[in-house]
């Protein structure tokens, strides 16, 4: 399985090759992980070197798809965001750039089910504000405003199925 891991803003492609080897940006490493005496403590053996670490969940950032972790290793704390290949592809598929056109129409980037409408006609929104939540492939995708403006009309309702390219909301 392939994962995309961001550590303090730097992106790494990690692939689990088997139970005891992985590839990081194409470089292969042997590894073993053992949980310590507390749930957040781990012993990581990477290419024969032992590393003691602890990991804690931190509040999910508003604009990230995956939850963040704080990893303490060798006296330093690192913020780590990790998502699997499928989640990353879905997030990229549903990106703001692919969900609107030049006329101010917010369109469905994929087929799915409208779960929630987060705005009302006449409401002012800023670029990046959440507008509609669409469920696709058992994942909730918040479709965000591609531009600042006023909500002119809403073309969908909760529990309505939508097709890719269908108009959800008009923003001017």
C-alpha positions as CSV (number, residue, x, y, z in Angstrom):
1,X,0.0,0.0,0.0
2,X,1.2,3.5,-0.9
3,X,1.0,6.5,1.4
4,X,1.7,10.2,1.0
5,X,3.2,11.7,4.1
6,X,3.9,15.3,4.8
7,X,6.4,16.0,7.6
8,X,6.8,19.7,8.5
9,X,5.7,20.7,5.0
10,X,8.0,18.2,3.1
11,X,6.2,15.5,1.1
12,X,7.3,11.9,1.1
13,X,6.0,8.9,-0.9
14,X,6.0,5.8,1.4
15,X,5.1,2.3,0.2
16,X,4.8,-0.7,2.4
17,X,6.5,-3.5,0.5
18,X,5.9,-6.2,3.0
19,X,5.7,-6.6,6.8
20,X,9.3,-5.5,7.4
21,X,10.4,-3.3,4.5
22,X,9.2,0.0,3.0
23,X,10.2,2.4,0.3
24,X,10.6,6.1,1.0
25,X,10.8,8.1,-2.2
26,X,12.2,5.0,-3.9
27,X,14.8,4.1,-1.2
28,X,14.2,0.8,0.5
29,X,14.5,0.4,4.3
30,X,14.1,-2.6,6.6
31,X,11.9,-1.7,9.6
32,X,10.1,-3.1,12.7
33,X,7.8,-1.3,15.1
34,X,6.9,-2.3,18.6
35,X,4.4,-0.5,20.8
36,X,5.9,0.5,24.2
37,X,4.4,0.3,27.6
38,X,2.0,3.2,26.9
39,X,-0.2,3.5,23.8
40,X,1.6,6.5,22.4
41,X,5.2,5.1,22.9
42,X,6.9,3.1,20.1
43,X,10.2,1.6,19.4
44,X,11.1,1.9,15.7
45,X,14.0,-0.1,14.3
46,X,15.0,1.3,10.9
47,X,17.8,-0.4,9.0
48,X,19.1,-1.9,12.3
49,X,19.1,1.4,14.3
50,X,16.6,1.7,17.2
51,X,14.6,4.9,17.7
52,X,12.3,5.6,20.7
53,X,9.4,7.8,19.8
54,X,6.0,8.9,21.0
55,X,3.1,9.8,18.8
56,X,0.0,11.9,19.6
57,X,-3.0,13.0,17.6
58,X,-3.4,16.7,17.1
59,X,-6.4,18.7,16.0
60,X,-7.2,18.3,12.3
61,X,-6.3,21.4,10.4
62,X,-9.2,23.1,8.6
63,X,-7.8,22.7,5.1
64,X,-6.3,19.3,5.3
65,X,-7.9,16.0,4.4
66,X,-6.2,13.8,6.9
67,X,-5.7,14.2,10.7
68,X,-2.3,15.4,11.9
69,X,0.0,13.7,14.3
70,X,2.8,15.0,16.4
71,X,5.8,12.7,16.4
72,X,8.5,13.2,19.0
73,X,11.8,11.8,17.9
74,X,15.4,12.5,19.1
75,X,14.3,15.5,21.1
76,X,12.4,17.2,18.2
77,X,8.6,17.3,17.5
78,X,7.4,16.9,13.9
79,X,3.9,17.5,12.5
80,X,3.0,14.6,10.3
81,X,0.0,14.3,7.9
82,X,-0.4,10.9,6.2
83,X,-3.0,9.8,3.7
84,X,-3.4,6.7,1.6
85,X,-3.2,6.8,-2.2
86,X,-7.0,6.4,-2.6
87,X,-7.8,9.3,-0.2
88,X,-5.3,11.5,-1.9
89,X,-6.7,10.8,-5.3
90,X,-10.2,11.6,-4.1
91,X,-9.1,14.8,-2.5
92,X,-7.3,15.9,-5.6
93,X,-10.3,14.9,-7.7
94,X,-12.5,17.1,-5.5
95,X,-10.1,20.0,-5.4
96,X,-11.6,23.5,-5.7
97,X,-10.0,24.1,-9.1
98,X,-12.0,21.2,-10.7
99,X,-15.3,22.2,-9.1
100,X,-16.2,25.4,-10.8
101,X,-16.1,27.3,-14.0
102,X,-15.5,30.9,-15.1
103,X,-19.2,31.8,-14.9
104,X,-19.4,31.4,-11.1
105,X,-21.1,28.0,-11.2
106,X,-20.0,25.6,-8.5
107,X,-20.2,22.2,-10.1
108,X,-20.0,18.6,-8.7
109,X,-16.5,17.3,-9.2
110,X,-17.7,13.7,-8.9
111,X,-21.0,11.8,-8.7
112,X,-22.3,11.5,-5.2
113,X,-25.0,12.2,-2.6
114,X,-25.5,15.8,-1.2
115,X,-25.3,15.5,2.5
116,X,-25.5,19.1,3.6
117,X,-25.8,22.6,2.2
118,X,-23.7,25.0,4.3
119,X,-24.9,28.3,2.8
120,X,-28.2,30.1,2.0
121,X,-29.1,32.3,-1.0
122,X,-27.9,35.9,-0.5
123,X,-25.1,34.9,1.9
124,X,-21.7,36.4,1.3
125,X,-18.9,33.8,1.2
126,X,-15.1,34.1,1.0
127,X,-12.9,32.0,-1.3
128,X,-12.3,28.6,0.4
129,X,-15.5,28.7,2.5
130,X,-17.3,25.4,2.7
131,X,-20.5,25.4,0.4
132,X,-21.8,21.8,0.0
133,X,-20.8,18.5,1.5
134,X,-21.0,15.6,-1.0
135,X,-20.5,11.9,-0.1
136,X,-18.7,9.9,-2.8
137,X,-17.2,6.4,-2.4
138,X,-18.1,6.5,1.4
139,X,-16.1,9.7,1.9
140,X,-17.4,13.1,2.8
141,X,-16.0,15.9,0.5
142,X,-16.5,19.5,1.4
143,X,-16.9,21.5,-1.8
144,X,-15.4,25.0,-1.2
145,X,-16.1,28.4,-2.8
146,X,-13.7,29.0,-5.7
147,X,-14.2,32.8,-5.3
148,X,-15.6,35.3,-2.9
149,X,-19.1,36.5,-3.7
150,X,-22.8,36.2,-3.0
151,X,-24.7,32.9,-3.1
152,X,-27.2,33.7,-6.0
153,X,-28.9,30.3,-6.1
154,X,-28.7,26.7,-4.8
155,X,-29.6,24.0,-7.3
156,X,-29.5,20.9,-5.0
157,X,-31.0,19.7,-1.8
158,X,-29.8,17.4,1.0
159,X,-30.2,13.6,0.1
160,X,-30.2,14.4,-3.6
161,X,-27.8,12.5,-5.9
162,X,-25.7,14.5,-8.3
163,X,-23.7,13.6,-11.3
164,X,-20.2,14.9,-12.1
165,X,-20.5,18.3,-13.8
166,X,-24.0,19.1,-12.3
167,X,-24.4,22.6,-11.1
168,X,-24.6,22.8,-7.3
169,X,-24.6,26.5,-6.5
170,X,-24.2,29.8,-8.4
171,X,-21.8,32.4,-6.8
172,X,-21.4,36.0,-8.1
